[in-house]
């Protein structure tokens, strides 16, 4: 569940970084990247050690959401330079 909550924070930071400019853009971009990487790592680790189907599904979705956030952040940095 923790990995899923972290991935939701990553998505929120990712979405808000489009509406801000300057220093706030870079801070939100960094926060989105940090939480995206954390959700991928925590999702994979949690999935390896979880027994229940719901916990495994949440861990898998957290890792997938983290990957999508990191891809989106990479594309936004490349296109908005």
Secondary structure, 3 states (H helix, E strand, C coil): CHHHHHHHHHHHHHHHCCCCCCHHHHHHHHHHHHHHHHHHHHHHHHHHHCCCHHHHHHHHHHHHHHHHHHHHHHHHHHHCC
